[in-house]
Amino acid sequence: MCGAESSSNLSDGSLRNASKKNRFGKTLVKHCQTYYNANEVDLIWLNARTAAVGLYKKMDYQPLGEPFDIKDMGEHY
């Protein structure tokens, strides 16, 4: 889900199945980036499952901080 605020969180839950189909996940992230830029959002953060970090790195996002566990969802950054 894309939202227009001064900052926004594109939840990894939005991309849970998309990680299996990188093209869809990448398209969704790019769409949200375009939407956020058009709405002057100046910070985008993602809670990414460890398994999805590669997708985000290819899109110039980098992990920040230490991995943490979300109950019933697994390890995230």
N, C-alpha and C positions, 0 to 999 in steps of 0.2 A: 504494500500500500504506500502510495506517495502522499506526503502531506506538505503543506506550505507553512512552515514556521521558520523562525530565524535559525533553528537547528532542527534536524530530523533524524530519526533512527529507522533505517531500512532493516527490519528484523530478518535474521537468518531464517526464521521460520517461514518467511515468504519464499525463500529459495530452497527449502528443504528438499523437495523432489527435483528442483531445477539443477542441483549439483550433479545429478545423474545425466542431465542434458545441458551441458555447459552453454550451448548456444542460447537456450531460453534464459538461463540465469544471467548471462552476459547482457542479453537484450533488455531484460528487466532492469538491471542495474543502470544501464545506459539511459533508458527511458526516465528513470527516477532522477538521474544526474541532470538530464536536460530540464525536467520539470522543476527541480530545486534551483537550478541556475536561473531559470526564467522568473522564479518567485523570490529571488534574492536570498536564498538559504545559503548561509556561509559556513555551515558545518554539517557534514554527513558522517555518522558513525554507524558501524555495523557490529552486532554481536554475531560472530561467525563461528560455526562449529569448526573444530580443528581440521576436519576433513575438507572443509570448503575454503580454507585459507589460500590454497593455490589459485583458485578462481579469482579471488580478490587481489592477490599479488599481481596476477597478469593484468589487472585493471588499475595498477599503481596504488592500491591500498596496502598498508603495512600493519602488521599486528602491533598493538600497543599494550604494554603491561604483561602480566602473567596470565596463563590459562586459568580458567575457573570452571567449576562444574555447575550446570543447571540441571536440577533434579528431573529425571525422566527424559532428558534431552542430550546429556553428555557434556563433554569438554568443549569449551568455547574460548574465544579471545574477545 
